[in-house]
Structures are given as structure tokens and as C-alpha cells.
Amino acid sequence: MLHKNLAINGGKPVRKNLFPGHYIIGHEEKEAISKFIDSKEDLSGFLGGWNDKFLGGKNVRKFEDNWSEFINSKYTVSFNSNTSGLVAAVGASGISPGDEVIVTPYTMSATATAILAYQGIPVFADIDEKSFCLNPIEVEKKINSRTKAIMTTGIFGHPSHMDGLIKLANKYNLVVIEDAAQAPGAIYKNQIIGTKAHMTVFSLNVHKHIHTGEGGMVTTEHDEFANKLRLIRNHGEAVLEMKKQDDISNSFGFNLRFTEIQAVMAIEQLKKLPNLLYQRIENANYLSKHLSNIPGIEKANVQKDCKHV
């Protein structure tokens, strides 16, 4: 039975105005950007040739190092968006026309459409009804000789069921790509996400926990994937001969680079992330406590040994 005093049922609204938007740009970012602009350094430190600037400018590299330290990952490769990171991760996985990638159907469209960039075929498997993340049991039902990878999403901030997916990847020799656009700092089995999957993709889009307008990062523990990601990001075909790269698959020329001015902002934003995560979790716990008393509403489920962000 519905509560008659709810605003939706004619009761008095608690608020008359909309809640303010999620805007976290402060004086720290303004000061850092002003200092950078006054330095008259290049707005992009990248060059599309095999030299010390192929990997980007000093601020891009500093942010990548800082993100790796936060995640405890071996490598971070920055991109101009999470979508670009997903595309590059698909390419780094060696996806060729006709290869199948099993993907969640409950996600933003870019998770699935990134597979199409290399003419792979998205194959949808069902989700777990509690976490809304890809269900490993359903994934295995979709695996066949054409399957090359699994694309999972930490939807709404809950980490994916990585142990089950990694077990399948090892069994069938697959690559696991984790779309963690909504889950920076989430914990799975008492470990921050970003190192269990072969590649994990994070977002700095304006709607995310921290942001630089647009931006993305891919973390990986694997030298081969890190190398491929960097080639795909920055006109890889232009450096293959000088770099003496033997494997040239999927290394043709994109410009998916992160700018120096974005990196300057991201360095400051990352410092705020732990506190922002704490605030968000506290707010969610408050809402769960009070809304769960209303018939028909179930609070968000958090799996054992996980942190939902």
C-alpha cells in the first residue's frame, strides 16, 4: 500500500527547487591552469613520431603516474574520452572482423559500439539481478570458437564479478575489458578495481565523480597491451618502422590524445576523489536507510567484500 503523504500522491513536497548540479571545479584547478597558461608551454606535448614526445607532455605523464599510484596499476594510458579508451582496448585485444565480444546489454551504448570500431560483433549476455553487472554464468553460455573477449561494466558504481569472468578468460583464452566509467575507487574482494581485468577503462567525462570535461584512462598490468594502447592513441602506423614493431595489427592512426591542460586539471581533481567517494557513499547510505522503509523500494545491493561508489 502506497504512503498517501508522498508528494507524488498529493502530499507536500519537501523541496521546491531542483538539487544543484555536480560541479566540483574549485580554486585549485583554476590556479593550476592559470599557472600552466602563464608558463607558455605547449597545450599538447604529443608528437606523432617515434621520439620522447610520442608518449605525451610532462603533465600527461604525471597524471598517468598519479592514476597508476591511486589504482596500484603498472600502467595508465590516458585518452580524450572513456569511449576512446574502450575503442583502443578493443584494438589492443587484437579484435578482427567477425570476432565476437561478449558484452553486457545494461550499459551506456559506447561499451557495445566500441566493439564495432574493429568490425567485431557484440554478443549480449544477461546480467545479475542484484548488482546489474554481467553474470559469468550467462557469459559462458555465449562462448564459442569466435569469442575473443569479454566486455563488462561496473554499472552505477558497483564492481563487476571479476573472479568469475577471469576464470572464464583463463579457461577459454579470452581478454577481459572492464568499463569502469562509473566506478573509480570501487572495491572488489577488498582490492581496488583496475588491475584484475586485462584492461580497465575509466572516465573523466563531465557527469563522472571527477572530470575534466572529457577524458579517459586505461589501466593494465601487461606490457603488450600498454604498448598497443599507446600506438592506437597516437598514429601508431607513423612509428612502427622506426620502433621496429613486428605486430602491426590494429595500429593504424587515430588521434585519441589527452591534452596538457586537461592533465593539469586532472592532477588536481584526483586529489579530491577519495573525499568525494566518501561523501557519495555516505549520501547513498542515508538514502538507502530512509527510502527502504517505503513499500516497493529496495535499497541498492552491495556484494560481499565490495565497495559500491
C-alpha positions in Angstrom: 0.0 0.0 0.0 1.4 3.4 -1.0 2.0 6.1 1.5 -0.6 8.8 0.9 1.6 11.6 2.2 4.3 11.3 -0.6 4.5 14.3 -2.8 3.8 12.1 -5.8 0.5 11.2 -4.2 -0.5 14.8 -3.5 1.5 15.3 -0.3 3.5 18.5 0.4 6.9 18.5 -1.5 10.0 18.7 0.7 11.8 20.8 -1.9 10.5 23.4 -4.4 13.8 23.7 -6.4 16.0 21.2 -8.1 19.1 19.9 -6.4 22.2 21.8 -7.6 24.3 20.0 -10.2 27.5 18.0 -9.5 30.2 20.7 -10.0 33.5 20.3 -8.2 35.8 22.7 -10.1 37.4 24.9 -7.4 40.2 27.4 -6.9 42.9 24.6 -7.0 42.1 23.8 -10.7 41.8 27.5 -11.6 45.2 28.3 -10.1 46.9 25.2 -11.7 45.5 26.1 -15.1 46.4 29.8 -14.8 50.0 28.8 -13.8 50.2 26.4 -16.8 48.9 29.0 -19.3 51.3 31.6 -17.9 54.2 29.2 -18.5 53.5 29.3 -22.3 54.2 25.6 -22.6 52.6 23.6 -25.4 48.9 22.8 -24.8 49.7 19.3 -26.1 53.0 17.7 -25.5 52.4 14.9 -28.1 54.2 14.4 -31.4 53.1 11.7 -33.9 56.7 10.4 -34.4 58.9 8.0 -32.6 60.7 10.3 -30.1 60.4 11.3 -26.4 57.2 13.2 -27.1 55.4 10.2 -28.5 54.1 9.4 -25.0 52.9 13.0 -24.4 53.9 16.0 -22.3 55.1 16.2 -18.8 51.6 16.8 -17.3 50.0 14.0 -19.2 52.7 11.6 -17.9 52.5 13.0 -14.4 48.7 12.4 -14.3 49.2 8.9 -15.7 51.7 8.1 -13.0 49.4 9.6 -10.3 46.5 7.5 -11.6 48.6 4.3 -11.6 49.6 5.1 -8.0 46.0 5.5 -7.0 44.9 2.3 -8.7 48.1 0.5 -7.9 48.5 -0.5 -11.5 51.6 -0.9 -13.6 50.5 1.2 -16.5 47.9 4.0 -17.1 47.4 5.2 -20.7 45.3 8.4 -21.0 42.8 9.2 -23.7 40.5 12.0 -24.8 37.5 10.0 -23.5 36.4 6.8 -21.9 34.9 5.9 -25.3 38.2 6.3 -27.0 39.8 4.2 -24.3 37.2 1.4 -24.9 37.9 1.5 -28.7 41.7 1.3 -28.0 41.2 -1.5 -25.6 39.3 -3.5 -28.2 42.0 -2.8 -30.7 44.8 -3.8 -28.3 42.9 -7.0 -27.7 43.5 -7.9 -31.4 39.9 -8.0 -32.4 39.4 -8.6 -36.1 36.4 -8.5 -38.4 33.9 -11.2 -37.3 35.4 -11.8 -33.9 32.8 -11.9 -31.1 33.0 -9.9 -27.9 30.5 -10.8 -25.1 29.2 -7.6 -23.6 26.5 -6.5 -21.1 23.3 -5.2 -22.5 22.8 -2.9 -19.5 25.2 -0.1 -20.1 25.9 3.1 -22.0 25.9 2.5 -25.8 29.6 3.1 -26.2 30.5 -0.1 -24.3 29.0 -2.1 -27.1 29.6 0.2 -30.1 33.4 0.3 -29.3 33.5 -3.3 -30.5 32.2 -2.2 -33.9 35.2 0.0 -34.5 37.2 -3.0 -35.4 34.3 -4.8 -37.0 33.9 -7.1 -34.1 30.4 -8.5 -33.2 28.8 -7.6 -29.8 27.1 -10.6 -28.3 24.9 -9.8 -25.3 24.8 -11.9 -22.2 22.4 -11.4 -19.3 23.1 -9.5 -16.0 22.9 -10.4 -12.4 19.6 -9.2 -10.9 21.2 -7.8 -7.8 24.3 -5.9 -8.9 23.1 -5.4 -12.6 26.6 -6.4 -13.7 27.4 -9.1 -16.3 26.6 -12.6 -15.0 29.5 -15.0 -15.6 27.1 -18.0 -15.7 25.3 -16.3 -18.6 28.5 -15.3 -20.3 29.8 -18.9 -20.5 26.6 -19.9 -22.4 27.6 -17.4 -25.2 31.2 -18.5 -25.6 32.1 -20.2 -28.9 35.1 -20.6 -31.3 34.6 -17.0 -32.5 34.7 -15.4 -29.0 37.8 -13.4 -28.3 37.0 -11.1 -25.4 34.5 -10.2 -22.6 33.5 -6.5 -22.1 32.0 -5.9 -18.6 30.7 -2.8 -16.9 30.8 -1.7 -13.3 27.3 -0.2 -13.7 26.2 2.6 -11.4 29.5 2.2 -9.4 29.2 -1.5 -8.4 32.3 -3.5 -9.4 31.9 -6.4 -11.9 32.0 -10.0 -10.9 35.7 -10.2 -11.8 36.7 -13.6 -10.4 34.1 -15.5 -12.4 34.9 -13.5 -15.6 38.7 -14.0 -15.2 38.1 -17.7 -14.6 36.3 -17.9 -17.9 39.0 -15.9 -19.6 41.7 -18.3 -18.4 39.6 -21.3 -19.4 38.9 -20.1 -23.0 41.9 -17.8 -23.6 39.9 -14.6 -23.7 40.7 -10.9 -22.9 38.6 -9.2 -20.3 38.0 -5.4 -20.7 36.3 -3.7 -17.8 34.4 -0.5 -18.4 34.7 1.3 -15.0 33.5 4.7 -16.2 31.1 4.9 -13.2 33.3 3.0 -10.7 36.6 4.8 -9.9 37.7 3.7 -6.5 35.2 0.8 -6.2 36.5 -2.2 -4.3 36.1 -5.8 -5.4 37.2 -8.6 -2.9 39.0 -6.0 -0.8 41.0 -4.7 -3.8 40.5 -1.5 -5.7 39.4 -2.2 -9.3 41.7 -1.6 -12.2 44.2 -4.5 -12.1 42.1 -7.7 -12.3 40.9 -7.2 -15.9 43.4 -7.2 -18.7 42.4 -3.6 -19.3 40.2 -1.3 -17.2 38.8 1.9 -18.7 37.9 4.9 -16.5 36.1 8.2 -17.4 36.7 11.9 -16.8 33.5 12.9 -18.5 31.6 15.8 -17.0 29.0 13.5 -15.4 31.5 11.4 -13.5 32.9 11.5 -10.0 35.8 13.8 -11.1 36.1 15.3 -14.5 38.0 17.4 -17.0 35.0 17.9 -19.3 36.1 14.9 -21.3 38.9 12.3 -20.7 39.6 8.7 -20.1 42.3 6.3 -18.7 43.1 2.7 -19.4 45.0 0.7 -16.7 46.7 -2.5 -17.4 49.4 -4.8 -15.9 50.6 -6.1 -19.3 53.4 -4.6 -21.3 51.9 -5.7 -24.6 48.6 -4.1 -24.0 50.2 -0.8 -22.8 52.3 -0.7 -25.9 49.3 -1.3 -28.2 47.2 1.3 -26.4 49.8 4.0 -26.9 50.2 3.1 -30.6 46.4 3.3 -31.2 46.2 6.6 -29.3 48.8 8.4 -31.3 49.0 7.5 -35.0 50.7 4.1 -34.5 51.4 3.5 -38.1 53.7 6.5 -38.2 56.2 5.0 -35.8 56.1 1.2 -36.5 59.2 1.1 -38.7 61.4 3.3 -36.5 60.1 1.5 -33.4 60.8 -1.9 -35.0 57.4 -3.1 -34.1 56.7 -6.5 -35.5 52.9 -6.8 -34.8 51.2 -4.1 -36.8 47.6 -5.2 -36.4 45.1 -2.5 -35.3 47.9 0.1 -35.0 46.6 2.5 -37.7 46.3 6.2 -37.0 43.9 7.6 -34.5 44.4 10.8 -32.5 42.8 9.9 -29.2 45.2 12.0 -27.1 44.7 13.7 -23.7 45.8 17.4 -23.7 48.2 19.0 -21.2 45.6 21.5 -20.0 43.2 18.6 -19.2 46.0 16.8 -17.4 46.7 19.8 -15.3 43.1 19.8 -14.2 43.0 16.0 -13.7 46.0 16.1 -11.4 44.1 18.4 -9.1 40.8 16.5 -9.5 42.4 13.2 -8.5 43.4 14.7 -5.1 39.7 15.3 -4.4 38.5 11.8 -5.4 38.9 9.9 -2.0 36.8 12.6 -0.2 34.2 12.7 -3.0 33.8 9.0 -2.8 33.3 9.1 0.9 30.7 11.8 0.6 28.8 9.9 -2.1 28.8 6.6 -0.1 27.5 8.4 3.0 24.7 10.0 0.9 23.8 6.7 -0.6 23.7 5.0 2.8 21.4 7.8 4.1 19.0 7.4 1.1 19.1 3.6 1.4 18.2 3.7 5.1 15.2 6.0 4.7 13.9 5.0 1.2 13.9 1.3 2.0 11.1 1.9 4.5 8.8 2.7 1.7 6.9 -0.3 0.3 8.0 -1.2 -3.3 11.5 0.3 -2.9 14.6 -1.9 -2.4 17.9 -0.4 -1.4 21.0 -0.9 -3.6 22.6 -4.3 -3.1 26.3 -4.4 -2.3 28.1 -7.7 -2.8 30.3 -9.2 -0.1 33.8 -7.7 0.2 32.9 -4.9 -2.3 32.6 -1.2 -2.1 29.9 0.5 -4.2 30.8 4.0 -5.3 
